């Protein structure tokens, strides 16, 4: 495990990995990350399911 983490840490982080790390660091710091790219969407914030075509008024 130690060797594996050493191997993977040498690779340059992708944008997605950097965003994930930013979210983790923000969670660890205990404050919400307000950056739109890194902020996690809660269930309430998430888009509502699309309305069925037969229910559209």
C-alpha positions in Angstrom: 0.0 0.0 0.0 2.8 2.4 0.9 4.6 1.6 -2.4 1.4 1.9 -4.4 0.6 5.4 -2.9 4.2 6.4 -3.7 3.7 5.3 -7.3 0.4 7.0 -7.8 1.5 10.2 -6.1 4.1 10.8 -8.7 1.6 11.1 -11.5 0.3 14.6 -12.2 -3.2 15.0 -10.9 -6.0 15.5 -13.4 -8.5 18.3 -13.0 -11.1 15.9 -11.6 -8.6 14.6 -9.0 -7.7 18.2 -8.0 -11.4 19.1 -7.7 -12.0 16.0 -5.6 -9.1 16.9 -3.4 -10.4 20.4 -3.0 -13.8 19.0 -1.9 -12.1 16.7 0.6 -9.9 19.5 2.0 -13.0 21.7 2.4 -14.9 19.0 4.1 -11.9 18.4 6.4 -11.7 22.1 7.2 -15.4 22.1 8.1 -16.5 24.8 5.7 -18.5 24.5 2.5 -16.6 25.0 -0.7 -18.5 27.6 -2.6 -16.7 27.0 -5.9 -19.3 25.8 -8.4 -16.9 23.2 -9.8 -16.0 21.5 -6.5 -19.1 22.1 -4.4 -21.2 19.0 -3.9 -24.8 19.3 -4.8 -27.2 18.1 -2.1 -30.3 16.1 -2.8 -32.5 19.2 -2.5 -30.3 21.2 -4.8 -30.2 18.5 -7.4 -32.5 18.9 -10.4 -36.0 17.5 -9.9 -36.7 14.4 -12.1 -38.0 15.3 -15.5 -41.8 15.5 -15.8 -43.4 12.7 -17.7 -44.6 13.8 -21.1 -48.1 12.6 -20.3 -48.3 14.7 -17.2 -47.1 18.0 -18.7 -49.9 20.5 -18.8 
